[in-house]
């Protein structure tokens, strides 16, 4: 008899996901757009994502005793930005994926043009959320300006969007050494910057001192790279029933990945080194870093 494949038990800190979900639903509910568009935004937003980015920020706020509803709501904008990017990544003109988180992608349910528009609306909701919540905080003006600066830098051309451009424009004829360098530059921007942004935003809102901010920033850089390297490994050897999307799509699309450059075992060694680097960055923070350390272990060993 075939055994039923069960999703592994989730780490305890993913309980924070409940708060993130609540604030995301609230953000969609008050967004001034047609109800039909809200339904399709909800279709992609509430399809089982791990909420990695806002949860990371949540843990930083908690570590520094700075949990405030407005701060957590600002962190939900990271999930909105991430989700809009997934809607666009899945389009036929990009990665051409038919499944995401175990259900058909929006362009398969509707059409390509409409999916692109809904992705744009989710990005617009992220801006709407940040502006509303910034008005509800008592942060000093210089901190608010720093938050806006980081959003602009790490979600745009010098961050996630710039990484997507690099991903689309890898030169197939480049030497292997150059490809490896370009790969790490690409994932640092495309995947890493939003993970870094979660840490940066929470540190700013919590009023973290400079030494601790530097430690957290180093952790964020290594954690961001780690997340994508593990993603590359899972795309090659992962279980579709756990991932909720097809495996080997990177190979099908002839993408440059950690696995294509280093092989599965080489990619695993890189992931292990990144996990060690992230953990080492946290040592000066002592007990404050316990949950962040557990989170990077989860990222290093995740199966979905």
N, C-alpha and C positions, 0 to 999 in steps of 0.2 A: 504494500500500500504506500502511495506517495505521501511523504510527510508534508504537513502544512508549514509553510515558511512564515515565521512570526517576526515582526519588527522588534529589534532589541529594546529592552527597557530604557527609557529616557533618563538622563542624569537628573538629579534632584533640582539643580538650579534652573532647569527649563520650566519650572513652575512659574518663573517670572513671565513666561510667555503669556499667561492668562491676563496680566495687566496690559501687556502690549496689545493683545487682541482687543481688549475692551476699548482702549484709546483709539485704535485703528477704526473700529466700528463707529465710534463716536465721530471721528473725523469725516468719514464718508457720509454719515447721516446729516451733518450740518453743511456739507459742501453744496454750494448753490448751482447745481446742474440738474438736468432732467433725471427723473427716477429710472428711466430705461438705461441711461449711461451709468448711474450708480450701481445698478444690478450687474452690469458687465464689469465694472471696476471691482465689485465684490467677488465676482467669479474668479478673477485672478489673484486678488488679495487674500482671500480666505480659502486657500486650497491646500493648506497643510505645511506651509513654510516653517523653518526652524526659528526664524526671527533672530538669527545670530547677531546681527549688528546692533539692534536696540538692546538686546539682552546684555551684550558686552558693556555697553554704556550704563545700563541699569546697575550692573555689578560694581562699576566704578563709583557711581553715585552712592550706592549702599555702603561701600567700603569707607567712604569719607563722610558718612552720616549726612548726605545731602539729597535724600530722596524727596522730591517735590513733584506733584502731579504735572505742573507745567514743564518741568525738566524732562520727565519721561515722555510727555507728549511731543516735545521737540525731537527726542530720539526716534519717535515713530516715523518721522520724516525720512530717516535712513531706509526704513523698510519700504516706504513708498518709492523712493528713488531706485532702490534695488529692483523692486517689482516692475516698474516701468521699463527698466533696462532688459528684464527677462522677456517681457511682451515683445519688445523690438528685436531682441536676439533670436527669438523663435521664428520670426517672419521668413518666408521663402527667400527674400533677397539677402538674408543674413545666414543663420544656421539651418533654416528650413526644418525645424523640429515639430512633430505632430503631437507630442505628449509632453506635459510638464506637471510634476507632482501628482502623477497618476490619473490625470484627466486630459482630454483633448485641449490643445492650445487654443487661444481665443480666435486666431485667424482661421482655425478649422471649424469652430463653432459658428462664427460669423463670416467675415471675409478679411482680406489683408488690409484694405484701406481702413476699415472700421477699427481693426485691432491697433493699427498705428495711431489712430486718433485717440482711442481709449488709453494707450500708453502715454500719449501726451497729456491727457487729462489727469492721470495719476501723478505725473511730474508736477503739474500745476497744483494739485492738491498738496503735494509736499511743501511747495512755497507758501500756500495758503495756511498750512498748519504751523509753519515756523513763524510767520508774521503774527498770527493770532496769539500764539503762546508766548512769544517774546514780549508782547504787550502785557501779559499777565505775570511777568516775573519782576523782581526787584533788582535785577542785575544792573551793575554799573554800565554806563554807555560804552566804555572801552571793551568790556566783556561781550556785550551784544555785537559790537563791530568785529570782534575777533571771531565770534560764532559765524557771522555772515561771511567773513573772509575765508574760513575753513570750508564752509559749504561750497563757495564759489570755486575754490582751488581744487578740492578733492573730488567733487562730483562732476567737474567740467573738463575742459580741454587739458588741463594739467593733472587730471586724475582719471576717473572712470571712463569718460568719453574719449579722452586721448588714448587710453589703453585699448578701447574698442577699435579706434582707427589703426593703431599699430597691429592689432590682431588681424585686421582685414588686409593689411598691406605687407605682410612678410614676403621678403624676396626669396623665392624658391631656389635661386642660384647662389645665394650667399654661402660662404664657408660655414662649416659646422660650429666653429668657435664663435663667429659673429651671431649665428642663430641662437646659441645658448645665451649669450649676453642680451640679445634682443628679447628673448623669451622672458627672462627675469625682469627686464625693464617693462615689458608688456603686462605681466601679471601683477607687478607692483602697482601699476596704474589701474588696470581694469578691475581687479579683485581687491587688491590690498588697500587702496586708498579709502574705500568706504568703511572697511574694518578699522583702519587708523582713525577715520573721522569719528567713529563711535567713541573711541577712547578720548580723542581730543576734545570733543564737545562736552562729555561728562566731566573731564578734568577742569575745563574752563568754568562750567556751571558750579562745580563743587569748590572752586577756589583752591585747587591743589597747588602746593608749592612747586618751585621750579625743579628741584631735584627729583621729586616724585613724578612730575610731568615728563621729564626726560626718560625715566625708567619705563613709564607707561607707554611712551611713544616708541621706544625700542621694542617693547613687547608687541605693540600693535603692528609694527613693520614685519616682524617675524611671523606673527599669527596670520597676517594677511597672505603672505607667501605660502605658508603652510596650508591654508585652506584651499588654495588653488592647486597646489601640487597633489594633495589628497584627492581633489575633484578629478584631476587627470588620471590618477590611478584607478579610481572608481569607474571612470568611463571605459576603462579597459577590462577590469576584472570584477566590477561590481555586479550586484544582483538587481535586475530591472524591477522586480516586484518590491524591493525595498526602496530603490531610488525613485520610482514613479516616473521614469523616463527611459528611453532606449539607451543602451550602452553602445559603445564603439561609434558614436556619432562623430567624435573628433577624427577618428580614422577615416570614416566615410567622407568627411568634408576636407580631408588632407590637411588638418590643422597641425601646427607645431605645438607639441605639449612636452611636459616633463618625461612622459613615457616614450614618445617618438625620439627624443634627444638622448635619453639615458637608459631606456628600458625600464621594466617594472621594478626590478630590484634596485637599480640606480636611483629611481625616483623615490623609492621607500627610504633609501639611505639619506637622501636630501631632506625628506619629511622629518626623519628622526633628528637630523642636525638642526633644523628650524625649530622643532619642539624644544630641544635643549637650549637653544639661544633665547627663545621666548621665556623659558623658565628662569634662566640665569638673569634676565633683565628684571625679574620680579624680586630677586633675593633681598635687595635693600629695603623693600616695602614690608617685610615681615608678615605678620598674620593678616594684614590688610589684603594681601594678594592670594589668599587661600582659594577663593572661588575662581579667580582668574587663572590660577594654575590648573585647577580642575577642568576649566573650560578648554584650555589648550590641549590637555590630555584627551578630552572628548573629540576635539577637532582632529588630532593626530590618529585616533583609532576608530573614527566613525565608519559606519557601514552604509550610510545613506545620506 
